[in-house]
Amino acid sequence: MRDPKRHPDAAERAFLFRLAKDMGMTVSDLERRISTYEFAEWAAYYSALAKAEEAAHKKAEQKGRGRRR
C-alpha cells in the first residue's frame, strides 16, 4: 500500500490502525490488501464524515442554546 521507504506521520499511522480495526483486519493485512489510492479515498471519506458529524453537533448545540433563552 505505502512506500516502505517512507515513514508515515503520526496522524496517518493512527488512521491506519483505525481503518484496520474498522475493517476487521490487522495493519499488516490492510497494508497488503489496499492500494495507496484506496487508502487516500478512505481517509477522505472518514474526514468528510467527521466534518459532517461536527457540523451536526454544533447545530444541535446552537439549537439547544436557543431553547434556554
C-alpha positions in Angstrom: 0.0 0.0 0.0 2.6 2.6 1.1 6.2 3.2 0.0 8.2 1.1 2.5 11.0 3.7 2.5 8.6 6.5 3.6 7.6 6.6 7.2 4.0 7.7 7.9 3.4 10.7 10.2 1.6 10.1 13.5 -1.9 11.1 12.1 -1.5 8.8 9.1 -0.4 5.9 11.3 -3.3 6.4 13.8 -5.7 6.4 10.9 -4.1 3.2 9.5 -4.8 1.5 12.8 -8.4 2.8 12.9 -9.2 1.7 9.4 -7.7 -1.7 10.0 -9.8 -2.1 13.2 -12.9 -0.9 11.4 -12.3 -3.4 8.6 -11.6 -6.3 11.0 -8.0 -6.9 9.9 -4.5 -6.3 11.1 -2.5 -3.3 9.9 -0.2 -5.7 8.0 -3.2 -7.2 6.2 -4.6 -3.8 5.4 -1.3 -2.6 4.0 -1.0 -5.6 1.8 -4.6 -5.6 0.6 -5.3 -1.9 -0.4 -3.6 0.5 -2.7 -2.3 3.9 -1.8 -5.2 5.4 -3.8 -7.8 3.4 -1.9 -6.2 4.4 1.4 -6.4 8.0 0.4 -10.0 7.6 -0.6 -10.8 6.1 2.8 -9.0 8.9 4.6 -11.1 11.5 2.6 -14.3 9.6 3.5 -13.5 9.5 7.2 -12.5 13.2 7.1 -15.8 14.2 5.4 -17.7 12.0 7.9 -16.0 13.7 10.9 -16.7 17.1 9.5 -20.4 16.3 8.9 -20.7 14.9 12.5 -19.0 18.0 13.9 -21.4 20.3 12.0 -24.4 18.3 13.2 -23.1 18.5 16.8 -22.6 22.3 16.5 -26.1 22.7 15.1 -27.6 20.7 17.9 -25.7 22.8 20.5 -26.9 26.0 18.9 -30.5 24.7 18.8 -30.2 23.8 22.5 -28.9 27.2 23.4 -31.8 28.8 21.6 -34.3 27.0 23.8 -32.7 28.0 27.0 -33.1 31.7 26.4 
